[in-house]
Amino acid sequence: MRSVLSVSLSEEIAAQLEQYAKATGRNKSDIVKESISLYLWEERFRKSRRNLGLKAKQAGLVTEADVLKKAR
């Protein structure tokens, strides 16, 4: 199932997107889909990193040396 999304872009961003699409031979829709997918992946990664950082601090793992000591 697909969902259609309408997005309003500034003239500058729309022009940059158009130029990039022409330069790469791709369509704008695919570029936007890939960009959103990458953004969402990065957000999940940042969230996981924050959560792991908090858990590490709670476990007393603050530096790389702490991690190495714990691994031994």
NULO-387329 format. One record per atom (N, C-alpha, C): residue in three letters; atom name; x negated, y negated, z negated. Coordinates in steps of 0.1 Angstrom, whole numbers. Layout:
<nodes>
+------+------+-------+-------+-------+
! rest ! atom !     u !     v !     w !
+------+------+-------+-------+-------+
!  ALA !   CA !     X !     Y !     Z !
...
+------+------+-------+-------+-------+
</nodes>
This chain:
<nodes>
+------+------+-------+-------+-------+
! rest ! atom !     u !     v !     w !
+------+------+-------+-------+-------+
!  MET !    N !    -8 !    12 !     0 !
!  MET !   CA !     0 !     0 !     0 !
!  MET !    C !    -9 !   -12 !     0 !
!  ARG !    N !    -5 !   -22 !     8 !
!  ARG !   CA !   -13 !   -35 !     9 !
!  ARG !    C !    -4 !   -46 !     3 !
!  SER !    N !   -11 !   -56 !    -2 !
!  SER !   CA !    -5 !   -68 !    -7 !
!  SER !    C !   -11 !   -80 !     1 !
!  VAL !    N !    -3 !   -89 !     4 !
!  VAL !   CA !    -7 !  -101 !    11 !
!  VAL !    C !    -8 !  -113 !     1 !
!  LEU !    N !   -20 !  -120 !     2 !
!  LEU !   CA !   -22 !  -131 !    -7 !
!  LEU !    C !   -25 !  -143 !     2 !
!  SER !    N !   -19 !  -154 !    -1 !
!  SER !   CA !   -21 !  -166 !     6 !
!  SER !    C !   -30 !  -175 !    -3 !
!  VAL !    N !   -41 !  -180 !     2 !
!  VAL !   CA !   -51 !  -188 !    -6 !
!  VAL !    C !   -53 !  -201 !     1 !
!  SER !    N !   -53 !  -212 !    -7 !
!  SER !   CA !   -56 !  -225 !    -1 !
!  SER !    C !   -70 !  -229 !    -4 !
!  LEU !    N !   -78 !  -232 !     7 !
!  LEU !   CA !   -92 !  -235 !     6 !
!  LEU !    C !   -94 !  -250 !     9 !
!  SER !    N !  -104 !  -255 !     3 !
!  SER !   CA !  -108 !  -269 !     8 !
!  SER !    C !  -113 !  -268 !    22 !
!  GLU !    N !  -113 !  -279 !    29 !
!  GLU !   CA !  -118 !  -279 !    42 !
!  GLU !    C !  -132 !  -275 !    43 !
!  GLU !    N !  -140 !  -279 !    33 !
!  GLU !   CA !  -154 !  -275 !    33 !
!  GLU !    C !  -156 !  -260 !    32 !
!  ILE !    N !  -149 !  -254 !    23 !
!  ILE !   CA !  -151 !  -240 !    21 !
!  ILE !    C !  -145 !  -232 !    33 !
!  ALA !    N !  -134 !  -237 !    38 !
!  ALA !   CA !  -128 !  -230 !    50 !
!  ALA !    C !  -138 !  -231 !    62 !
!  ALA !    N !  -144 !  -242 !    63 !
!  ALA !   CA !  -154 !  -244 !    74 !
!  ALA !    C !  -166 !  -235 !    72 !
!  GLN !    N !  -171 !  -234 !    60 !
!  GLN !   CA !  -182 !  -225 !    57 !
!  GLN !    C !  -178 !  -210 !    59 !
!  LEU !    N !  -166 !  -206 !    55 !
!  LEU !   CA !  -162 !  -193 !    57 !
!  LEU !    C !  -161 !  -190 !    72 !
!  GLU !    N !  -155 !  -199 !    80 !
!  GLU !   CA !  -154 !  -197 !    94 !
!  GLU !    C !  -168 !  -196 !   101 !
!  GLN !    N !  -177 !  -204 !    97 !
!  GLN !   CA !  -190 !  -204 !   102 !
!  GLN !    C !  -197 !  -191 !    99 !
!  TYR !    N !  -196 !  -186 !    87 !
!  TYR !   CA !  -202 !  -174 !    82 !
!  TYR !    C !  -196 !  -162 !    90 !
!  ALA !    N !  -183 !  -162 !    92 !
!  ALA !   CA !  -176 !  -151 !    99 !
!  ALA !    C !  -181 !  -150 !   113 !
!  LYS !    N !  -182 !  -162 !   120 !
!  LYS !   CA !  -187 !  -162 !   133 !
!  LYS !    C !  -202 !  -157 !   134 !
!  ALA !    N !  -210 !  -162 !   125 !
!  ALA !   CA !  -224 !  -158 !   125 !
!  ALA !    C !  -226 !  -143 !   122 !
!  THR !    N !  -217 !  -137 !   115 !
!  THR !   CA !  -219 !  -123 !   111 !
!  THR !    C !  -210 !  -114 !   120 !
!  GLY !    N !  -201 !  -119 !   128 !
!  GLY !   CA !  -192 !  -111 !   136 !
!  GLY !    C !  -182 !  -104 !   128 !
!  ARG !    N !  -179 !  -109 !   116 !
!  ARG !   CA !  -168 !  -103 !   108 !
!  ARG !    C !  -156 !  -112 !   107 !
!  ASN !    N !  -145 !  -106 !   103 !
!  ASN !   CA !  -133 !  -115 !   102 !
!  ASN !    C !  -133 !  -120 !    87 !
!  LYS !    N !  -126 !  -131 !    86 !
!  LYS !   CA !  -125 !  -139 !    73 !
!  LYS !    C !  -119 !  -130 !    63 !
!  SER !    N !  -108 !  -123 !    66 !
!  SER !   CA !  -101 !  -115 !    57 !
!  SER !    C !  -111 !  -104 !    50 !
!  ASP !    N !  -119 !   -98 !    58 !
!  ASP !   CA !  -128 !   -88 !    53 !
!  ASP !    C !  -138 !   -94 !    43 !
!  ILE !    N !  -143 !  -106 !    47 !
!  ILE !   CA !  -153 !  -113 !    39 !
!  ILE !    C !  -147 !  -117 !    25 !
!  VAL !    N !  -134 !  -122 !    26 !
!  VAL !   CA !  -128 !  -126 !    13 !
!  VAL !    C !  -125 !  -113 !     5 !
!  LYS !    N !  -120 !  -102 !    11 !
!  LYS !   CA !  -118 !   -90 !     3 !
!  LYS !    C !  -131 !   -85 !    -4 !
!  GLU !    N !  -142 !   -85 !     4 !
!  GLU !   CA !  -154 !   -81 !    -2 !
!  GLU !    C !  -159 !   -90 !   -13 !
!  SER !    N !  -157 !  -103 !   -11 !
!  SER !   CA !  -161 !  -113 !   -21 !
!  SER !    C !  -153 !  -111 !   -34 !
!  ILE !    N !  -140 !  -108 !   -33 !
!  ILE !   CA !  -132 !  -106 !   -45 !
!  ILE !    C !  -136 !   -93 !   -52 !
!  SER !    N !  -138 !   -83 !   -44 !
!  SER !   CA !  -142 !   -70 !   -50 !
!  SER !    C !  -155 !   -71 !   -57 !
!  LEU !    N !  -165 !   -78 !   -51 !
!  LEU !   CA !  -178 !   -80 !   -58 !
!  LEU !    C !  -176 !   -89 !   -70 !
!  TYR !    N !  -168 !   -99 !   -70 !
!  TYR !   CA !  -166 !  -108 !   -82 !
!  TYR !    C !  -160 !  -100 !   -93 !
!  LEU !    N !  -150 !   -91 !   -90 !
!  LEU !   CA !  -143 !   -83 !  -101 !
!  LEU !    C !  -153 !   -73 !  -106 !
!  TRP !    N !  -161 !   -67 !   -98 !
!  TRP !   CA !  -171 !   -58 !  -103 !
!  TRP !    C !  -181 !   -65 !  -112 !
!  GLU !    N !  -186 !   -76 !  -108 !
!  GLU !   CA !  -195 !   -84 !  -116 !
!  GLU !    C !  -189 !   -88 !  -130 !
!  GLU !    N !  -176 !   -91 !  -130 !
!  GLU !   CA !  -169 !   -95 !  -142 !
!  GLU !    C !  -169 !   -83 !  -151 !
!  ARG !    N !  -165 !   -71 !  -146 !
!  ARG !   CA !  -165 !   -59 !  -154 !
!  ARG !    C !  -179 !   -56 !  -160 !
!  PHE !    N !  -189 !   -58 !  -152 !
!  PHE !   CA !  -203 !   -56 !  -156 !
!  PHE !    C !  -207 !   -65 !  -167 !
!  ARG !    N !  -203 !   -78 !  -166 !
!  ARG !   CA !  -206 !   -88 !  -176 !
!  ARG !    C !  -199 !   -84 !  -189 !
!  LYS !    N !  -186 !   -80 !  -188 !
!  LYS !   CA !  -179 !   -77 !  -200 !
!  LYS !    C !  -185 !   -64 !  -207 !
!  SER !    N !  -189 !   -54 !  -199 !
!  SER !   CA !  -195 !   -43 !  -205 !
!  SER !    C !  -208 !   -46 !  -212 !
!  ARG !    N !  -216 !   -55 !  -205 !
!  ARG !   CA !  -229 !   -59 !  -211 !
!  ARG !    C !  -227 !   -67 !  -224 !
!  ARG !    N !  -217 !   -75 !  -225 !
!  ARG !   CA !  -214 !   -83 !  -237 !
!  ARG !    C !  -210 !   -73 !  -248 !
!  ASN !    N !  -201 !   -63 !  -245 !
!  ASN !   CA !  -196 !   -53 !  -255 !
!  ASN !    C !  -208 !   -45 !  -260 !
!  LEU !    N !  -217 !   -40 !  -250 !
!  LEU !   CA !  -228 !   -32 !  -255 !
!  LEU !    C !  -238 !   -40 !  -263 !
!  GLY !    N !  -239 !   -53 !  -260 !
!  GLY !   CA !  -248 !   -62 !  -268 !
!  GLY !    C !  -243 !   -63 !  -282 !
!  LEU !    N !  -230 !   -65 !  -284 !
!  LEU !   CA !  -224 !   -66 !  -297 !
!  LEU !    C !  -226 !   -53 !  -305 !
!  LYS !    N !  -224 !   -41 !  -298 !
!  LYS !   CA !  -225 !   -29 !  -305 !
!  LYS !    C !  -240 !   -26 !  -308 !
!  ALA !    N !  -249 !   -30 !  -300 !
!  ALA !   CA !  -263 !   -29 !  -303 !
!  ALA !    C !  -267 !   -37 !  -315 !
!  LYS !    N !  -263 !   -49 !  -316 !
!  LYS !   CA !  -266 !   -58 !  -327 !
!  LYS !    C !  -260 !   -52 !  -340 !
!  GLN !    N !  -248 !   -46 !  -339 !
!  GLN !   CA !  -242 !   -40 !  -351 !
!  GLN !    C !  -250 !   -28 !  -355 !
!  ALA !    N !  -257 !   -21 !  -346 !
!  ALA !   CA !  -265 !    -9 !  -349 !
!  ALA !    C !  -279 !   -13 !  -353 !
!  GLY !    N !  -282 !   -26 !  -353 !
!  GLY !   CA !  -295 !   -31 !  -357 !
!  GLY !    C !  -305 !   -31 !  -345 !
!  LEU !    N !  -300 !   -30 !  -333 !
!  LEU !   CA !  -309 !   -30 !  -321 !
!  LEU !    C !  -308 !   -44 !  -315 !
!  VAL !    N !  -319 !   -51 !  -318 !
!  VAL !   CA !  -319 !   -65 !  -313 !
!  VAL !    C !  -330 !   -67 !  -302 !
!  THR !    N !  -341 !   -60 !  -303 !
!  THR !   CA !  -351 !   -62 !  -293 !
!  THR !    C !  -354 !   -48 !  -286 !
!  GLU !    N !  -362 !   -49 !  -276 !
!  GLU !   CA !  -366 !   -36 !  -269 !
!  GLU !    C !  -373 !   -27 !  -278 !
!  ALA !    N !  -381 !   -33 !  -287 !
!  ALA !   CA !  -389 !   -25 !  -297 !
!  ALA !    C !  -379 !   -17 !  -306 !
!  ASP !    N !  -368 !   -23 !  -310 !
!  ASP !   CA !  -358 !   -17 !  -318 !
!  ASP !    C !  -352 !    -5 !  -311 !
!  VAL !    N !  -350 !    -6 !  -298 !
!  VAL !   CA !  -344 !     5 !  -290 !
!  VAL !    C !  -354 !    16 !  -289 !
!  LEU !    N !  -367 !    13 !  -287 !
!  LEU !   CA !  -377 !    23 !  -286 !
!  LEU !    C !  -379 !    31 !  -299 !
!  LYS !    N !  -379 !    23 !  -310 !
!  LYS !   CA !  -380 !    30 !  -323 !
!  LYS !    C !  -369 !    39 !  -325 !
!  LYS !    N !  -356 !    35 !  -322 !
!  LYS !   CA !  -344 !    43 !  -324 !
!  LYS !    C !  -345 !    56 !  -315 !
!  ALA !    N !  -351 !    55 !  -303 !
!  ALA !   CA !  -351 !    66 !  -294 !
!  ALA !    C !  -361 !    77 !  -299 !
!  ARG !    N !  -370 !    74 !  -307 !
!  ARG !   CA !  -380 !    84 !  -311 !
!  ARG !    C !  -375 !    93 !  -322 !
+------+------+-------+-------+-------+
</nodes>
